[in-house]
Amino acid sequence: MTGVPMFPLGSVLLPYTPLPLRVFEPRYLTMIGRLLDEEEPQFGVVLIERGPEAGGGDQRSSVGTMARLVRVAATATDLQVIAVGADRFSVDRWLPDDPYPRAEVSPVAPLEWSDALTPLRDEAERIVRRVLALAGEDERVQWDAAIELSPDPVESSWQLAAIAPLGELDHFTLLRSTTLGGLLRQVIDLTLDIEPLITRRPTDDRN
């Protein structure tokens, strides 16, 4: 079995979220080159729990997200890649990194929507956008508070989880959610927990 091409990263990819990559390592250049020959190119993304992104020797998480390749642009020194998160998977077995990381994986069941979750999803959006707007230039904030979300409730729920200004371990916790209601509740709770830290004004530090 050839296995699924894998791209371990120091960040978590959540479903329905864009992933920009600068690819420069020879093994990943080879991987992208081979993927471009496929009709529906995709690769798996997992969080590096310990170790560097470049060079190998890392310890990788057992749950990840498939990334659908949507654009590749070449420069003189690297490839500029855009992918989008798709379905989740669990890693059954890692294969030799030859010539790039590969693994045998199993799909994780998608989360199901119920209209009863609409108030919870709306509350999560209100809280995440409010904290993003108040956070200023905090390094954890990578998204604009006014960013447009998908009209699909499942997709937008995952996108809210992705734009919430949380650390990677929190995002990994969200990735492992087993219900959509649980995902949204954790988005709310984790965002409220971090709100005092990232919305603190500079004058607060001098008190």
Residue, then its C-alpha position, 0 to 999 in steps of 0.5 A: m500500500t502506498g499510503v496517503p501523502m502527509f505534511p506534518l506541520g506545527s499548526v492544526l488544519l481544521p476542515y473548510t479552512p484555507l492552508p497557505l504553504r511555502v514548500f521548499e524541502p526537497r521531499y515535499l517538492t517531490m510530493i507536490g509534484r506527484l500530486l499535480d499528476e492526480e485528478e483530485p490531489q490531496f494530502g493529509v495534515v497532522l500536528i507536530e507534537r514535538g520536534p521541528e517542521a523541517g528535516g524530519g525526526d518529529q513526533r506526530s499526532s494521530v488525528g488530522t485533516m485532509a487538504r485539497l490542493v487548489r493552487v500551486a505557483a512556482t518561484a525561483t526557490d520554492l512553491q507557493v501552495i494553497a490548500v483547503g481542509a476537507d475531511r478528518f482522519s485518524v492515522d492507523r500506521w505511519l509508513p517509511d518517510d521515503p521519499y516523503p511522509r506517508a501513512e495509512v489512515s481511516p476516515v473520521a465520521p463528519l459532524e452532523w448539523s441540527d437546526a436546534l444548534t442554530p442559537l449555539r452557532d450564532e453565540a459562538e460567532r458573536i463571541v469569536r468576532r467580538v474577541l477578534a475585534l478587541a484583540g488588536e495586534d495580539e500574535r494569536v490573532q490571524w484573522d480579521a473579525a469581519i471575515e466572511l464565513s460559509p453559509d453552510p452551518v457545518e462549514s461555518s462552525w468549523q471555520l469559527a473554530a479555526i478563526a478563534p484566537l487560540g493556541e494549537l493545542d486548543h485547536f487540536t482539541l477542537l479538531r477531535s470533537t465528536t459532535l457539532g454541539g460539543l465543538l461549538r460549546q468548546v469554541i465558546d468556552l475556550t474563546l471566553d477563557i482566553e479573552p481576558l489575556i488577549t484583550r488586555r490593554p497595555t496600561d493593564d500591564r503597568n498596574 
